[in-house]
Amino acid sequence: MSSFPIAVSVLTGFLGAGKTTLLNRLLKDAALADTAVIINEFGDVAIDHLLVEQSSEGVIQLSDGCLCCTVRGDLVDTLADLVERLQTARIAKLSRVVIETTGLADPAPVLQSIMGHPALVHAYRLDGVVTLVDAVNAGATLDAHIEAVKQAAVADRLVLTKTDLVEDSATLIALRSRLAAINPRAPILDAAEPAANSAELIKCGLYDPETKSADARRWLGEEAHEHAHGHDHHDHDHQRHDERVKSFSLQHAGPLPFAAIEMFLDLLLSQYGDRLLRLKGIVELADDPSRPLVLHAVQSLLHPPARLPDWPDAERGTRLVLIAIDMPEDYVRRLFAAATGSPAVDTPDRTALTDNPLAIAGHRADVESRLI
């Protein structure tokens, strides 16, 4: 018997990155039994060796118990159809869904479909995003296509493919450095490594239903972020798309009223939601400090906040991670400070807007009026 919410993993990467090859290897792992794989076009996936029969239109039964589904016009329809099949016992069990996006896909609409549709929000939870990067062509692809940069920026894990075809080790070193600058919190794996060829690769969300535990540090990628800040990125070509992408964190020690976080998110998403690629966070709330609140947003869409039963580690307080494109970090930091009463921290990219004390005072007055 399956239980809700069902974990959803997103497998993305630019054209030719090797998503189908990796997907074939992952499906051989027994831990991915009772998994549904959603792909854009069935003909793109070479899973003939796993094929058993065509169960019904758009859904294929695989020999290991998995299902393979095609997107029939809309991802939401396909996800809703899986839930309906599960509830009517046409599917005996469903423990996870893996979505393979098209190579040219902007990942944000895919994540929004999972996180924000009213018919799906209680049935599914986003577990994580795995992005494949073609080591041979990545440099030119990242330069030419902003979608490739976004795919790398929102990833929980990055996987390098075709590294055996790269003869110059300096090319790989430069690529790793560039990816670390785009997404300092995501670990970078090689597709040839055992860790990139098992079910553990896609289990990267905050809450693991199999262990009933949470690991906020891993989910927020704090250790990888701190390590990446030791790199020197001064030699970057400022014409690259990825120079527009920033990843930064906001922290506050001690519990906060929910209204303070609500106001901050409302102002942030209303003003800069179109620039927010992804937000993840864990919050200590004043009304019940023992049960942290989990936040997840993509662009202007905030996934319904959820409470964990307890803290995953000894560290409490509020920790938010933002991945954004063309977003003024200084403004966001000052907005967060105004909402939470935290000391404002100056950053190098101060803009005229954030230097305006009336703007900040106005936001803070608005926040404080809501908290009274």
C-alpha positions in Angstrom: 0.0 0.0 0.0 1.5 3.3 -1.0 1.4 6.4 1.2 1.2 10.0 0.4 3.1 12.2 -0.3 5.0 10.3 -3.0 8.7 11.4 -3.5 9.4 13.0 -6.9 12.9 13.2 -8.4 13.7 15.3 -11.4 16.4 14.2 -13.8 17.5 17.0 -16.1 20.4 18.1 -18.2 21.0 19.6 -21.7 20.6 17.8 -25.0 23.1 14.9 -25.2 24.1 14.9 -21.6 23.3 11.2 -21.1 20.0 11.3 -19.1 18.6 8.2 -20.8 21.8 6.2 -20.3 21.9 7.0 -16.6 18.2 6.3 -16.2 18.7 2.8 -17.6 21.4 2.1 -15.1 19.3 3.5 -12.2 16.3 1.3 -13.1 18.5 -1.8 -12.5 18.7 -0.9 -8.8 16.2 -3.0 -6.8 15.7 0.0 -4.5 13.8 1.7 -7.4 11.1 -1.0 -7.6 7.6 0.5 -7.5 8.9 3.6 -9.2 7.2 5.5 -12.1 9.4 7.0 -14.7 7.8 9.9 -16.6 9.5 10.9 -19.9 8.7 13.3 -22.6 8.7 10.8 -25.5 8.8 7.1 -25.0 10.9 6.6 -28.2 13.8 8.5 -26.5 14.3 5.9 -23.8 16.0 2.6 -24.6 14.4 0.4 -22.0 13.4 -2.5 -24.3 15.2 -5.0 -22.1 12.9 -4.0 -19.2 9.6 -3.9 -21.2 6.9 -6.4 -20.3 3.7 -5.1 -21.7 1.7 -2.0 -22.6 -0.7 -1.8 -19.6 -2.8 1.0 -21.0 -2.4 4.2 -23.0 0.7 6.1 -21.9 1.7 3.7 -19.2 4.2 0.8 -19.7 4.8 -2.0 -17.2 8.5 -2.8 -16.7 9.9 -6.2 -15.6 11.2 -4.9 -12.3 7.9 -3.5 -11.2 8.5 0.0 -12.4 6.2 1.9 -14.7 7.1 4.1 -17.6 4.8 6.9 -18.5 4.7 9.4 -21.4 3.7 13.0 -20.9 0.5 13.3 -22.8 0.4 17.1 -23.4 0.8 18.1 -19.7 2.9 16.9 -16.9 0.2 17.7 -14.4 -2.2 15.3 -16.2 0.3 12.5 -16.1 1.0 12.9 -12.4 -2.8 13.2 -11.6 -3.4 10.0 -13.7 -0.8 8.1 -11.6 -2.6 9.1 -8.4 -5.9 8.1 -9.8 -4.5 4.7 -10.8 -3.1 4.2 -7.4 -6.3 5.1 -5.6 -8.4 2.8 -7.9 -5.9 -0.1 -7.4 -4.8 -0.2 -11.0 -1.3 0.4 -9.6 -0.6 -1.8 -6.5 2.2 0.4 -5.1 4.0 3.6 -6.0 6.9 4.8 -3.9 8.7 7.3 -6.1 8.3 9.1 -9.4 11.3 10.1 -11.6 10.7 12.8 -14.2 13.2 13.0 -17.1 12.9 16.4 -18.7 13.7 17.4 -22.2 17.2 18.7 -22.8 16.0 22.2 -23.6 13.7 22.5 -20.6 13.8 25.3 -18.2 13.4 23.3 -14.9 11.3 25.9 -13.1 7.9 25.0 -14.8 8.6 21.3 -14.0 9.2 22.0 -10.4 6.2 24.3 -10.2 4.0 21.5 -11.5 5.1 19.3 -8.7 5.0 21.9 -5.9 2.1 24.1 -6.7 -0.8 22.4 -8.5 -3.8 22.2 -6.0 -4.7 18.6 -7.1 -1.1 17.4 -6.6 0.3 19.3 -3.7 -0.8 16.7 -1.1 0.0 13.7 -3.3 3.6 14.5 -4.2 6.7 16.1 -2.6 9.8 17.2 -4.4 12.7 15.1 -3.3 15.5 16.5 -5.4 16.9 17.6 -8.7 19.8 15.8 -10.4 21.4 17.6 -13.3 23.7 15.8 -15.8 26.4 17.9 -17.5 28.2 16.7 -20.7 31.9 17.2 -19.8 32.8 17.4 -23.5 30.4 20.1 -24.6 29.6 21.8 -21.3 31.7 24.9 -21.8 30.1 25.9 -25.0 26.6 24.9 -23.9 26.8 27.0 -20.7 28.0 29.9 -22.7 25.2 29.7 -25.3 22.2 28.5 -23.4 20.8 30.1 -20.2 18.6 27.0 -19.8 21.7 24.9 -19.2 22.9 27.4 -16.5 19.5 27.2 -14.8 19.6 23.4 -14.9 22.9 23.4 -13.1 21.9 26.2 -10.7 18.8 24.4 -9.3 20.4 21.0 -8.9 20.8 19.2 -5.6 23.4 17.0 -7.3 25.5 17.5 -10.5 26.7 14.5 -12.5 29.5 14.8 -15.0 29.1 12.5 -18.0 31.5 11.6 -20.8 34.6 12.4 -18.7 36.5 9.6 -20.3 36.3 11.5 -23.6 38.0 14.6 -22.2 41.7 14.2 -22.8 42.8 17.4 -21.1 42.5 17.2 -17.3 42.6 21.0 -17.1 39.3 21.1 -19.0 37.7 19.0 -16.3 39.2 21.1 -13.5 37.9 24.3 -15.1 34.4 22.8 -15.6 34.2 21.7 -12.0 35.3 25.1 -10.9 32.7 26.8 -13.1 29.9 24.5 -11.9 30.9 25.2 -8.3 30.6 28.9 -9.0 27.1 28.4 -10.5 25.9 26.1 -7.7 28.3 26.0 -4.7 26.0 23.8 -2.6 25.6 20.8 -5.0 28.2 18.0 -4.8 29.7 17.2 -8.2 29.9 13.4 -9.1 31.3 11.5 -12.0 28.8 9.3 -13.9 31.4 6.5 -13.7 31.4 6.5 -9.9 29.3 3.9 -8.1 27.5 6.7 -6.2 26.1 8.0 -9.5 24.6 4.7 -10.5 22.4 3.7 -7.6 19.1 4.8 -6.2 21.0 6.9 -3.6 21.8 9.4 -6.3 18.2 10.6 -6.5 17.5 10.5 -2.8 18.5 14.0 -2.0 15.5 15.6 -0.3 15.2 16.8 3.3 12.9 14.0 4.5 13.5 10.3 3.7 10.3 8.3 4.2 12.3 5.1 4.4 14.3 6.2 7.4 11.7 8.7 8.7 14.6 11.1 9.3 15.7 14.5 8.0 19.1 15.9 7.2 18.9 19.6 6.8 22.6 20.1 6.3 22.7 17.8 3.3 19.5 19.3 1.9 20.7 22.9 2.2 24.2 21.9 1.1 25.9 24.1 3.7 29.2 22.2 3.8 29.6 22.3 0.0 28.7 26.0 0.0 31.3 26.8 2.6 34.0 24.8 0.7 33.2 26.5 -2.6 33.6 30.0 -1.1 37.2 29.2 -0.7 37.6 29.3 -4.5 38.8 32.3 -6.3 36.5 33.2 -9.2 38.1 36.4 -10.3 39.1 35.0 -13.7 35.5 34.3 -14.9 34.4 35.7 -18.2 31.7 38.2 -17.2 29.9 37.7 -20.5 28.9 34.2 -19.4 25.2 33.5 -18.5 26.3 32.0 -15.2 27.7 35.3 -14.0 24.0 36.3 -13.5 23.3 33.4 -11.2 23.9 33.8 -7.5 23.5 31.5 -4.5 23.5 32.9 -1.0 22.1 32.0 2.4 20.1 33.9 5.1 20.3 33.0 8.8 18.6 34.1 12.0 19.4 32.7 15.4 16.4 32.0 17.6 12.7 31.5 16.9 10.6 33.8 14.7 6.9 34.6 14.5 5.4 33.0 11.4 4.1 36.4 10.3 7.7 37.6 10.0 8.7 34.8 7.6 5.4 35.2 5.8 5.9 38.9 5.2 9.5 38.4 4.0 8.5 35.7 1.5 5.5 37.7 0.3 7.6 40.8 -0.4 10.4 38.7 -1.9 8.2 36.7 -4.2 6.0 39.6 -5.3 9.1 41.8 -6.2 11.6 39.2 -7.5 9.7 36.0 -7.9 10.5 35.8 -11.6 14.2 35.9 -10.7 14.1 33.2 -8.0 15.2 29.9 -9.4 14.9 28.1 -6.1 14.5 28.7 -2.4 15.0 26.1 0.3 14.8 26.6 4.0 14.2 25.5 7.5 12.7 27.8 10.2 12.4 27.8 14.0 9.0 29.2 14.8 8.0 31.0 18.0 4.7 29.1 18.4 6.4 25.7 18.5 10.2 25.8 18.4 10.5 22.0 18.7 9.0 21.4 15.2 10.9 23.2 12.4 9.0 24.6 9.4 10.3 23.5 5.9 10.1 26.1 3.1 10.5 25.4 -0.7 9.8 27.9 -3.5 10.4 28.1 -7.2 10.0 31.6 -8.8 6.8 33.1 -7.4 5.4 29.8 -6.3 5.7 28.8 -2.6 5.1 25.2 -1.8 2.7 24.8 1.2 5.0 24.9 4.3 5.3 21.7 6.2 6.3 20.9 9.8 8.9 18.2 10.6 8.2 16.2 13.8 11.6 17.3 15.3 14.9 18.9 14.4 17.3 16.9 12.2 20.3 18.2 14.1 21.4 20.2 17.1 21.5 23.5 15.1 18.3 25.5 15.3 17.2 28.9 14.0 16.3 29.9 10.5 18.4 28.9 7.5 17.3 29.9 4.0 19.2 29.2 0.8 18.4 31.2 -2.4 19.4 30.5 -5.9 18.5 33.4 -8.2 19.3 35.1 -11.4 19.9 38.9 -11.6 18.6 39.4 -8.0 20.1 42.1 -5.8 21.5 40.3 -2.9 21.9 43.4 -0.7 18.3 44.2 -1.1 17.2 40.7 -0.1 19.5 40.7 2.9 18.1 44.1 4.1 14.5 42.9 3.5 15.2 39.8 5.6 16.8 41.9 8.3 13.8 44.2 8.3 11.4 41.3 8.6 13.2 39.4 11.3 15.0 42.1 13.2 18.4 40.7 12.3 21.4 43.0 11.8 21.7 44.0 8.2 24.9 42.7 6.5 26.5 44.8 3.7 27.4 43.0 0.5 29.5 44.3 -2.5 26.5 44.5 -4.9 24.6 47.3 -3.1 22.1 49.0 -5.4 20.5 52.4 -5.4 17.2 50.8 -4.4 18.7 49.2 -1.3 20.5 52.4 -0.3 17.2 54.1 0.0 16.5 54.2 3.7 12.9 55.1 3.1 12.4 51.9 1.1 13.8 49.7 3.8 12.0 51.7 6.6 8.8 51.3 4.7 9.2 47.5 4.4 10.1 47.3 8.1 7.2 49.4 9.2 4.9 47.2 7.0 6.4 44.1 8.7 6.1 45.5 12.2 2.5 46.6 11.7 1.6 43.0 10.7 3.3 41.6 13.8 1.4 43.8 16.3 
